């Protein structure tokens, strides 16, 4: 009996370079001696002998070994005969019966794979498994259409390593997009990292796919691509759900359904949550250095330990949310996660995906939201990652003027390509779906919006209209925001965007980019520059504080004092403050008090809440030992109380993004470096009066106009002795004096604390 498979095709199978192995392997209808038959073929390089096992009858039929490299075949004929007395119809090795017979299973049933393959290896071990090439594709025609259109928002349910049961047999379905590869092998623990027996099936959509019944959760794997240049390269799975601990780079098969979520109450309330009107006190955290654990790899704590510690700390400090610096898998720890390779994998530095689910779940159960940094602006050139994935610039632009960041040495996604745009939008939704994440902060948005970002003339390519706007990135950001807000009400998105691009936090239907919030980089730069001046010189820089209110309501702003302000030689926030030791701490408390009462949501980087002296180092983290000193404990308590004041007073969070929530009382007193303003809320919320003194001079009987007569309670004073201050203030409060001032019908006479802020709330209205 001669096989109908060419020797060349068999050779390519054995070499692992066959471009379409499913055209040869598995069950195939053929014409055999004038009759319809099924040829079942397998490539089993480690097999000494092989058989087909009929699942229905248990009949065992031998396969012929047609090539010493491990190519096996059995031909099974079909014809209508008496089913009560079926005859084995598979040709036996070396036997030509010269008669026609039938299978116990019909041709239709056989092509649906009601059989498995049994083999003995060279050690005599018997192995029983389904035929990988008999399994149907996990991808429907509609899946392929949506992927091609760039609109498959659940891409992560199809590509990557999907645990799957086929014909009652458990295994893993592997699928990867590599349209320009010549062939793709799946290699891993399940095949001894020899992919010749698991060459994926290609398709017109550019997706390579194969069901591997011997694979299981916990197995490491990679895609071995024979690229268009004829090179073999091992790539991590772009949609891999877990990865080895760096510097190892294999992806890991995981089951994302194991965790039983207990945050229903949080998730239900989040759908009704309005991010415009609720308080947000955000604590930015780098999980690798926030706290260390002795005896652990690099001191990294696991997600479960971090969940308990971070929850307890945030509750004590009255933070409403944590924002995690990127937790995607990244090869270089020193990138802080901003050069991601595993976009769908939480870093293994702190445990498994199940552990990270526990982390989010635990914080939710304790009323704390979880925001993560998300980086679709660039990716590194590491050989196992997305760079030249199939031998071509698949995810990035081919032209370095469009495809490479000159500042960071990283690659820029080709947002104009449907599949690439789909990859990133689906990735964003993945974190909201599988991990219940409450918000995504998008890094480096300015670098995405402008084609000439950090480039000189001649180093960038204009858009089709001759402009500098990156039209593909704009469309991508709008699609991302629309998808997030439509599918996950209550989830927030925030843009780190440092330019005057209009409408970053305005709805897409109004021409905006659709973000919930925009980081107010202008406020941050102006404020820090102002505070770095000696108090005696601040009168000449008064406008650096007042300027932010000119544009404060043009966007939905978040006020960030993030990790970027305490790295790269800038020093810590405390060390940036002028004056002697007492003034440095007073200035820091003053900065925070001014920030927390300014319109906008608040974000503070870890360690800043207690006034660390050194700038942040990702290897060491905050100096928690400083809390042995009263001065640092005072700053910490000040921040905790500011968070509480914002939460408890609607006037300080209800109308953060509306001019109706803010009113200057005195913004012109630059000579004394004083600012006085009112914050207001909805639903007859009592107004809050904020009085800021940016000099170390105590100002006694300082008269301030108020909108209503009555008792104004001092609800916060940054100069309190509890915070390490001089205790100059107005406790428990002041009554109005019946004389108008600052254009208001009444006034109070206060003691302005040195380098301090006093906050008053109207407690009783005499009107």
N, C-alpha and C positions, 0 to 999 in steps of 0.2 A: 504494500500500500504506500503510495507516494503522497506526501503532503502537498497542499495547494499553496503553501507559503513559500516565498522565494528564499533562497539562501542568503541573499543580501538583506532581506527584511529580518531574518533570524539573527544575522550578524549584528545588525543595529540594535536589536533587542538585547543581545548579550553584552554589547558594549555600553548599553544604557543611553544610546543617542537616538533612539527611534522617536520620530516626531509625532507619531500617533499610535501608541502601543495598543490602544483599544481596538484598532482596526485589525489587529492580529489576535490579541489575547482575549480570553473570555469565550462565551458561546457565540458562534456565528453560523448562520444558515448557509449551506453550500449545496451544490449538486454533486451527488455521489452515485456513480453508476446509473445515472438516469433517474435517481430518486432524490427527494428532498431529505437533507440530513443536517445534523448539528455537529460542527467541529468545536470541541472544547479544548482550548490551548492554554498552557501555563508556562511561565518562565520561573523555574525553581532552581536557582544556581547551587543550592546546598543539598538538593534532593538526590538520593540514590535510586529511589523508585517512587511512583506516584499513582494514585487511584482517584476515580470519581465515586463519591458516595451519594446515591440517590436518597434525598431526605425523606421521600414518601415511603419507599420500600426498604431502605437500608441496604440495597444492593450495592456491592463494591465492584467496580469495574476498573481494570488497569489502564493506564495511559502509556503510550509509547514514548520513549526518549529518543527524539529525532536529532538531537545535537548534544555532544558531550558537555557543552556549556550549561545545560539544564533546560532545554526547550522540550516540553512534553505536549502530546496531543492524543485525544481520543475522538473518534468519529462515531456518531450514533445516528443510525438511519431510522426512518419512521414510515410505516405503512399500516393501513387498516387491517388488523387481524383480530382474532378472537381474544378479547381482553381477559377472558377467564384463564387463558393459558399464555401469558406473555412470554416473550423470548428476549433474552439479553441481546441487544443489537449493537453494542459498542465493539468495534474492531479490537481484537486483542493483539498484543505485541507479537509480531512474527507469525500471525495466523490469518490466513485468507480462507474463510469458510465457504465462499462461493455461493452463499445463500443470503436472502434478504429476510430481515426480521424486524422486530419493533421494540420500542422502549416502553417500559411501564408508565412513564410520564410522557405526556404529549409534547409536541414541538413547542407549542405556545407556553406551556408550563416551564419547559426547560429554559427558554429564553428569559423567563422571569426569575431564574436562578433558584430552582428547588434542589440544588445540589451543593456539595462542598468538596473540597479537595483534601485528600489525605496523602502524606508523604513520610518517608523515612529519610533521615539525613545520614550523613556519612558516619555518624556515631551510633547509628541504629535507633535513634530516638524517633518515635512516632508522633507526628504533628498533624492536627486536624483543624481545618480552617475553611471559611467561605472563600469564594473566588472574588478577589477585589474588582475584577473587571466585569463581573456579572451584576454589580450593584447599580441601580438607577442613579442618575444625577440628582443631587440635592437642589440644583438650580432649575427653576421653571423657565419657560420662554419669557414670562413676564418679568422674572428676576433679571434676566439678561437684558431685556429691553430697558428696564429702569436703570440698571448700571450704566448702560451705554448712553442714556439720557442724562446721567448724573443726578438721579432723583431717588435712588434706593436708600432711604434714610435708616433702614435696618440692615445695612450691608454686613454688619457684624453677626447677623444670624445665618449668613450664607458662606462668607469667606473665612479663612483661617482654619482652625482645628475645631470641628463641631462633633461632639459626642453624638453618636447615632446608632440606632438599631435597625438592621436590614435583615428581613426574613428571620427575625428572632435572634439574630446574632449581633452582639454589641461590638462596636469599633469606633473609629474616628474618621470623619470625612474631612479631607484636606483640600483646600481650594485657594488659589492665588492668582492674582492678575499680573500677567507677564506676557503681553501680546507679541513681543519681539524675540522671545526665547525660542531656541530651536527645540528644546525639550526640557522637561522639569521632572526631577526625581524628588520623592519624599524620603528623607533619611532621618534615622533616629534610633532610639533604644530598641524599638520593635523589630528592626531589621539589621542590627549590628552596624548601622551607619553605612550600609551598602544599599544604595537606592536602585540598583538595576532591576530588582523584582517589584519595585513600586514606582514605575514611571507614570506620571499623571497623564490623563486624557486631555488633549487640547480641544479648543472650540473656536468658532469664528469670533466670539466675544473677547478673546484673549485670555480667558480664564482656564487655568489648568486644574484638574480635579481628580481625586481618587479616594475611594473608601478603603481604608486599611483595617481589616478586622482584627489584626493582632495588636493594634495600638490601643492604649487606654490612658485614663487620667494619670498624670504624674510622669508620663514619658516625655523625654526631651526630643526635640526635632528641629530640622531646618529644611528649607527648600534648596536643592542643589540644581542650579540653572546652567544649562548649556546655552550661553548667550549667543547673540547674533554674530559676535566676533570669533566664535569658536572656542571661547574660554569657559571653563567650569568654575563656578563661584557658588559658595554656600551663603545663603541669605537667611536672616531671621524672618519670621513671619510678620509682615506689616500689620496684620490683624491678630497677632498673637495675644492671648489674654494673660500670659505670665512669661517670665524669662528667668534665666539663670542669674545668680549673683555675679555682677561684673567683677573681674574682666571677662568671665565666661559669657557667651553670647547666644546660646541656644534658646529657642522658645520652648515652652512647657505646655502640654495639654492639661487643661483644667476644666472642672465642672463648676460653672457659675451659678448653679441652682441649689447648691448645698446649704447656703445660709438661710435661716428662717428669720425674716425681718420682723422686728417688734416696734416699728416706728409709725404705725398706722395713724396714730393721733397727730403726730407731727406732719405727716404727708397730707392728711386731710385738711389740717389748718393752713398749710402752706398754699393750697389751692385758692384759699380765700384771702391770702395775705396780699396787702397792697404795698409794694416796696417804695412807693412815693411818700407814704404817710407814717411808716413805722420806724422806730429807732433802729439804727444799725451802728453798733460799736464793734469794729472788726479788729481781730488780733491776727496779724500776719506771722506765720510760723514756718521755719525751715525744720522739718521733722528730724533731719539727721543731726542737728546740733542744738535743738531746743533744750533737751536734757540728755545726759549720757548715762549709760549703765556700765558698771565695772564688769569685766570679764566677757563683754560682748564684742563682736567684730566691729572695730573702729568705735566702740561705745554705742553703736546704734541700738536704740530700743525698738521692740517690735510694736506693731500697730495696736495690739491689745493692751499692752502696758501703757503706750502713749494715750490711748483712748481714756483710760481711767485717770491718769495724771493730768492730762490737758483739760478734761471735763471738770475736774475738781478745781483746777486753777481758774478757768474761765468763769465758773459760777462764783467763785470768791471775788473775782475781779469785775464781775458784771459785764463781761463781753457777751454780745449776742451771737457773734459768728467768729469762726476761725477762717482765715484764708491761708491755704497751704501753698507754699512755693512748689513748683511742678513736681508731681509725684509719678509722672510717667517714667517708664524705665529709661535710663540714660547711662551711657558708657563711662562718662567722665564725671566723677563726683564734684570736681571743682567747677563744673558748669552750673551747679545748684539746681539741675534739672531743666535748664532752659535750652539744652541741646538734646532733645528727645529722639530716641530710636524706636522704643516700644510705645506707640501712641495709645494702644489699648491695654497696656499692662501697668498696673501699679508697681513701683519699684520693689524688687525682692529684697532690698536692703532691710526692710522692716517686716518682712513676712509674706504671706500668700494673699491672693485676691480675697479669699474668705476672711482672712484677718483684717483686711482693709474694710470689708463690708461691716465687720464687727465694730471697727473704729467709727464709721459714719453712723451706724445704728445707735451706738452708745451715746454719742453726742446728741443725736436727735431725741433720744429718750429723756435727755436732761435739758432739752429746750435750747440747744445750741446748733446753729446752722453751719454748714460746711461749704465753703467756696474753694475752688482750686484754680491755680494759674494754668492757663492753657496756651500753648505756643504753636499756632499754625503759621507763624511768620517765617520760620526757617527751620532747617534740620541739618545735622552734621554730615560730614563726608565719610563717616566710618564705613568700612567695606561691607560689613554685615547688614547695613541699614538700607534706607531708601535710595541712596545715591546710585545712579546708573544701575537701577535695579535689574533690568534684563539686558544689560550691556548698552542701553541707550538712556538718555536723560528722560526717564519715564515720568517721574514725579516733579522734576525740576525743569527749568528752561534750558535749552541747548546753548543759547547765547549767554556768555558770562555777564554781559551788560544787563541782562534781565534775571539771570539765574543764580547769581552769587552775591552775598553781602560782603562788601569790602571791609567793613568794620569787624565782623565776627568770623569771617572765613567759613561761613555756612552757606547752604544752598536755599534758594527761594522756590517755593512750590509754584507750579504752573497753574494758577487759578483759572485760566481760560480753558483748561482741559476738563471735560465733563467728569471723567473718572477720578481725577485728582480732587476736584471740588467736592465730589460725592464722598470721597474718603474722609475728608476733614469734617464735613457737616455730620456725617454718620458717626464719626469719632466723638464729636461734641455731644450728640444725643446718647451715645453709648454710656457716658459717665452719668448722665441724668437717669437713664433707664436702669442700668445694672447696679449702680452704686448710690442712687438716690441723692446725688450731689445737688446742692441748692443754688449754686452760682458758678459762673465761669468768668474769670478775669482774663482778658485777652492781652497778651504781652506784645509790645512793639507795634502797635497799630499804625503809627506814623510811617514806619518803614514799609508797611504794606500799601499804604495809600498813594505814596509818591514814587514814581519811577526814578526820579533823580535823588532819592534819599541817600545822603552821604556820598554823592558822586559829583565829579566835575564835568564840565562840558565835554562831550564826546564819549563819556563813559556810560551813557544811558540811551535807551531807545524810546522815542516819543510814542504815544498811543496813536491810534488810527486817525485821530483828529489833530495830531501835532502837539498835544498837550502833555503835561507831566503826570496826570492822574492815572493810576493803575486801574483801568476799567474792570479788569477781571477780578481784582481783589475787592473792589467796591461791590460788585455783584455778589461775590462770595460772602462778604460780611453781612450783606442784607439778607441773603438766603439763610445764613446761619442764624441770625437773630429772629427772623420770622419763624423758622422751624422750632427754635427753642421756646419762644413765647406761645406759639400755637399749641405745641404738644405738651408743654409743662408749665402751666400757669403758676405764677409765684416764684419761679426760678429767675434769678437776676443775671444779667451780663454786664460786665464793666470793661471799658476800654482804657488802656494806658495810651493816651494820645496827647501829644505835647504841642500840637500846632493849632492854628485857628480854623481848622476844617469845620465847616458849618454843619450843625444837625447831627453830631455824633450820637447823641442820646435822644433824638427825635424819631418818631415812627417812620417806618419805610414808606407808608402811604402818604406821608407829608414830605417826602424827599430826603429823609434822614437815613442814617445807617442802622437805626433800630436798637442800639444799646440801651440798657436800663440806666446806666450811669457812665459818666466820663470822669477819669481821674483829673483833678484840678492841679495840673503841674505848675500853672502860673501862680496860683495861690501859694503852693509849696515853695517855689523859688523865691518869690517876693518876701514871704514871711521869714524864711531862714536868713535871707540877706539882711533884712531889717534887724533881726535879733542878734546878728553877729556884730552890729554896731554897738559901741559903748553908749550907755543911756544918755550921756550928755550930748551926743551927736544925733540922737534919734529924731529930734525936732526937724532936722533937715531931710528926713526920709519918711515923713508921715504918710505921704501918698502911697508908699509901698504897702501899707496896710489898707488904706481906703480904696485903692484901685480895684481890688477884687470884687467890690460890691457893684462896680459899674457893669460887670458881665456875669455876676453870680447866678442870674436866673436865665441865662441864654442856653444853658445845658443843665442836666441833672447831675450835679457835681458830687464826687466823693473826694474828701480831703485826705491825701495820703502823706504820712511820714513813714515811708517804707524802707525796706532793706537798702534801696539805692542811695539813701541819704546817709548811710553809715558804713560805706565801703569805699575802696579805691582811694585811700588817703584822705577822705573827708573827715575822718574821726567820728566819734559818737556825737549824738545830739548834745549831751551834757558838755563835752569838750568844746563844742562850737559856741557855747554861751560865753559872753564876756564877763569880766569882773573877778572878784575874789571867790573863795569857796561858797560863801553864803549867797552871793549874787548869782553864781552859776546855777545853783539849785532853785533859787527863787525865779530866775529867768526861765528855767525849764518848766516849772509849774505854771508860770505865766503863759508860756507858749501853748501848753496843753489846754489851759483854761480858755484862752482865746480861740483855739481850734475847735474845741468841743461846743462852743457857743456860736460859732460862725455858721451860717447856712451851709448845709451839706452833710453827708454821712461821713463817718470817721474811720480811719484805718491807721493802726500803729504797729510797728514792727517789734517783735519780741526783744526783750532786754531794755528797750527804750522806756518801758513802763516803770522801771525802777532806777533809771539813770545809769546805765553801764558807762564806764569810763573809756574802754577801748572800743575801736570800731569792730564790727562783726567779722568773725572768722569762721568759715564753715566747718573747720576742724575742731574748734573749741566751743563756740556758742557763747551765750550770755554768762557773765560771771555771777552766778547765784550767791556766791559767798558775800557779795556786797550787801545783801540783806541783813547781815549782822550789824550794819551801821544804821542808826536812826535816820540819817539824812536820806538814804536810799529807800528805807521802809516808808519814809514820809512821802516821797514821790510816788511810790507804788500805791499807797493809800489814797493819795490825791487822784490818781487815774481811776482807781476803783470807784471813788465817790463821784467823779465826773461822769463815768458811765451810768451810775445810778441816777444822777440828776437828769441826764438826758432821757433815760427810760421813763422816769416818773413825771416828767413835765412835757406835755404835748406841745407846748410853745417851742420847745427845743428840737422837735422832730417832725411835727405835723405838716408844716409848710416849708420844708427845706428848699423846695424848688419853685417857690412863688414869692414874688415881691410883697404879697399880702402878709407874709410871715416875718418881715423884717422892717425896722424903722430906725433910722438914725435919730438919736437925741442930740449928740454932740460929736461931730467928726472933724471939727475945724480947729480944735485946740492943740495945734502942733507944738506950741511953745511949752506946754506942760506934758506933751506926749500922752494925752488922755483920749480914750475913745469910750463913748457911752451909746448903747443901742438897746432897742426893744426887740424881743422875739415874741411872736404871737402864733396861736394855734386856732383850730376850728372848734365849733361847738362850745363857744363861751369859755374856752380854756383860759385860766388866768394868765395874763401876760408876765413875761420874765424880763427884768431889767439887768443889763450887764454893764458893769463899770470897770474899765481897764486902766491901770496906771503903769506905763512902761518905763518909769523912772524909779530910783530907790528913795525918792522923797515922799514921806507921809503927808498927805494932803487932808488936813482937818477941815471939817465943816464945808466940804465941797458940795455946792448946791447943784442938784440935778432935777430937771423937770420930769414930771410923770403925767401919764394921761388920765389917771383917776386918783381921787382922794381916798385915803384909808391907811391901813397898816401894810407896809411892805416888809416881809420877812426876809432876812438874809439866809438863804438856803445853802450857800457855798461861799467859802473864802479861801483862796489859794494860799493866803498868808497865815492860815491857822497853825497853832502850835502843834496840832496833830500831824501836820505835814512837814514840820521843821521850820515853820515861819516864825515871824515876830509877834503874831497874834494881834495885829492891828485890824480892827474891824467894827462891825455894827450889830453883833448878836444881842438879843434875838431878832431885832428888826427895828424899823423906824416908822413913825407916823408922819403923814404929810403935814406941812406947816401952814397951808392955806394961802400960799403965795405962788403965783405962776412963774415959770421960768422955761427957757429953751422953747418958747412958743407953746407950752403946755399949761393946762389950767392950774396945776398944783406942782409941788416940789418936795423933795426931801433933802436934808443936809447930812452927808455921809462922811465917814472917814475912809479915804482912799488908801488902802494898804500899799506898802512899797513893793514895786515890781510884783504887783498882785492884781487879782480880779475878785470883785465881790458880785455875787448874783443874788438878786432880790426877786421875790414873787409876791404879787398882790394877794394878800390873804383875806382882807375884808374891804368891801367897797362902801364908802360912806355916802356915795351918790344915790 
